[in-house]
Amino acid sequence: MVQAIWGYSHPKQFVTLNGSRSLLQATLDRIHSLGFHRLLVVVGEDHEALARRQVQGIDDVEIIVQPSNLGTAPGLLLPLAHIQARDPGARVAIFPSDHYLPNPGPFLEGVDHALDCCERGAHPLVLLGTVADRPERDYGWIVPGAPMVGSKRVRLFRVDRFVEKPDETQARVLHRQGGLWNTFVLVGALREFWSLTGKALPVHERAFRRFSGIIGTPAEQGHLASLYSRLSPANFSRDVLEKSASLAVVRVIGSGWSDLGTPERFLRAVGEDLAEDGELAGVS
């Protein structure tokens, strides 16, 4: 889709769909509006230069470069190791940078509520789930359990279970029963991320915790390359979150969230805006 419309093949997080900000830049803008600082952007070596160009002029942003792509678990544990080296008591929020939010207000309210829940001890690790408007088969779903705290629009629930890419019948049932789309936005204390990972992926957890003690030394880059050459790929959602029995989810309504993961979702989310601007002319 990007190649067809804009004539280049950047990953979607680096693309400006409408307005003047790429999805990555818009994500960083939203994070800044919540008062976060010490922002870490994780990229592969192939996209380092592009990422550095896009974060120029944005305060408190550091680029963390992975030697290779081993999935989302190493992709999260590497920046967590950097945070561990600087502030072991930190609170952390994880934001995918390739998502589209036409109405960010309710979403930001949800993140703020998740942070408040963690700070007050209501729950140590909180996901954001958005209310589904259709029985989407290609999303990951969260089945909420018992309600905990929150307002009518933004509310905290226990996570009953995860369903990844359900079949058509399952998706219809999930939609009818109030299942939530998993945005993979995750908020909690740094120690909770290590604790969950240690139970599910102990080899990865030990490797990155050890690496945190080398960050900032002359041995850092050599050790990082060696670390990535030894570790197996892993998915943080499937291999860590779905195995945990102690997660909560904030339900978000009305943000228009989409991960733009297929041409159909892309066109549903932003096609109308682009068509009005003449951007989709000639695209089949």
N, C-alpha and C positions, 0 to 999 in steps of 0.2 A: 504493500500500500504506500509506504513512504517513497519507494523508488518510482512508483507509477505517478504519484501526485507531485512530488517535489524534485525528482530527478537525481536523488542521491540515496544511499542506503545506510544512513546512520541508524543505530538502535533507537527505538521510539522515545526513550527518556531524553535524548538530545534534540528532539524535533520540536519546533514551535508549531502547534496545531492551529492556534488562532491567537490574536493579540501579539505581544512582543516577547514572551517568555517561553522557554522550552519547558517540558514537563519537569526536568531536573530543577531548573531555576524556580519554577512555580512551587515545587515541593520545598525548596530551601526558604522561599519567601514565607510559606505557611509556618514552617518550623520557627523562623525568626519571630513571627507574630505571636507565638506562644511563649516567647522569652527564653528559648533554649540558647545555649552557647556551646562552644567547642563541638562544632559539627564535623563529622567525618563522612566523607563520600568514598565509597569503595568501588573501584573499577578494575578491569583487567588491563594489562599492559597495552593492548591494542587501542584502548580508548582513553589513555591517560592524557594525551595532548588535548584532545577534544574536551574532556572534562575540565582541564585546567583553564582553557579559554572561557568556558561557560561560567565558571565560578569566580572569575576575575571581578573584583569590585564588591563581592559579597563577604561580609565580615565573618571572622571566626570559622572559616572553612578550611579543612585540611584534606588533601587527597591521599587515600591509602590504596596502594597498588598491589593487586594479587599477581603472583608469578604465573598462575594458570587458573582455570575455572574448575573447581571441585564441587560445585553446588552451593546452595544457600547456607549450609551449616558452616563450612570454613569461611564463606563470605561474610557471615556475622561474627564468627569467633575471632577473626583477625582484628577488626576494629575494637571488639570487646577487650582483646589483649592490650591494645593501645590505651584504652580507658583504664584498665587494671593497673598499668604501669604508672599512671598519673593520679588516679583518684579511685581507690578500691571501694570507697563508700558511695560512689556516684549512683544517681538514678539515670536510667537509659530509656530512650524511645527509639524504636526501629521504624523507619518509613521507606517502603519501596518508592523509587523515584520515577516510575513509569506509569503512574496512575492519573486518571483524569477526574477532576472535581469541579464541575460547573458551579456548584453551590457549596463552598467550603465552610460556611458558618456552622451548620450542625455538626460537621465532621470535627472542626476545631473544638467545639463544645464537648464532643465526645472524648477527644484526647485530653482536654483539660480535666474532665470528670475522671478519666482513668488515672491521671497523675494524682488527683486528689485522693482517690480510693487507695492508691499505693502508699501515699504519704500518711494517711490516717490509719493505715493498717487494715483496711477493709478487705484487701486482697493483695498478695505480693507480686502477682504477674497478671496483667490484663490485656486482652486482645480487643480490637475494634471489629465489630461485625455490622454490616449495613443491611437494612431491611430489604429483602428481595422483592422486586416488582414483577418477576416472571420465573418460571421453572427452568432456570439456566443449567444446562448439563455440564458445561466446561469450567465452572467455578468450583472452588472448594467451599463447602458449607459447614457452618457451625450449628449444632442443635443445642439451643439454650435450655438449661435446666431451671432450677428454682430461682425466682427473682431475689435480689439482695437489697440494693439501695439505688436511689436515683430519682430523677424527675420523670414526668410522663413522656417527654421527648427523648431523654437520654437516661438509660437505666442499666444497672449492672446485674448480670445473671451468672450463675455458675455454668460452666461448659459441661454439657452432658456427654457429647461426643462430636467427632468430626466425620464428615462424609466427603471424600474427594472424588470429584467428577462422577456424579451419580448417573445411572441410566435414566431414561425418560420417565419411567414410572416412579422411581425414587425421587426425581427432581420435582414431580408434581406433588408428591406427598410432602416433601420438605417445604415446598412453597405454601401449601395449604395449611401446614401445621406451624408456620411462623419461623422456619429456619432462616438463618442469616448468612449472607455471603461473607467469607473470610477475607478481610482486606490485608491481612498479614502486618498491620500496624500493631506493634506490641510495646507495652510500657511496663517497666518494673525496676527493681533494684538490681544492680550489676550482680550481686552475689546470687540472686535467684536464677539468673541466666546460667551461671556456672553450675549451680546445684542441679537444675533440670538437665543440662547437657551431661554432667558427670554421671547421672543415673542411666541415661540412654546411649550416650556415645563417650564412654570413659577414656578411650584412647585419644580422641580428638580434644576432650577437655583438658587432659593432662598435658598434651603437646602444646596447646595454645597458652595454658597457664604458665608453663615453663618458658615459652617464648616471651611472655610479657616481661620477664626478668632480664632479657637481653636487649629489649628495645632501647634505642639511644646509644648503644655501644657499637664499636667498629665491627663486631661479629653479627650485627642484626641482619644484613642482607643475605649473607651466606647461609645463616641459619634458616632464614625464611625460605630460601630456595630449596634447601635440604628438607625442610618440614613438608613443603608441598609435594616434593617428589616421593615421600613416604606414605602420605595419608591417602585413604580411599575417599572417593566422592561421598557426600551425604547431603540429605535434604532436611533442613531444620524443621519444617512443618511436619513432614511425614515421620522422620526419625526421632524427633525430640518432642514437639508439641503434642502430636497425636498419641504419644505414649504416656503423657502426664495425666494424672487424675486430680490436679490441683490448679486449674486455670479458671479465670473468669472472663466474661466478655461484656463490653459496653455495646448496647444496641443503639445504632445511629439511624435516624430517619430523615430523608429529604435532601441528602447531599448530592445525589445523582452520580455517585461513585461508579467508575468502570476501570477495569485493568486494560482495556483496549486490546485484549489478547487475540482477537480474530478480526478479519475484515468486517464481519457482520456487526460485531460490537463497536468497532471503530466507527462505522458509518452511522450506527444508531446513536452513538454518543456525540459525535462532532460533525457528521456529514451535513446536517442542516446548516450549521454555522459556516462551514467551508463552501457549501453550494451558494449561499447568499453572497459570499465574497468572491465567487467565481473560481475558487481553487480546484473544484472537482471537474471543471470542463474537460471533456475528452477522455475521462477515465472510465473504463468499462469494468 
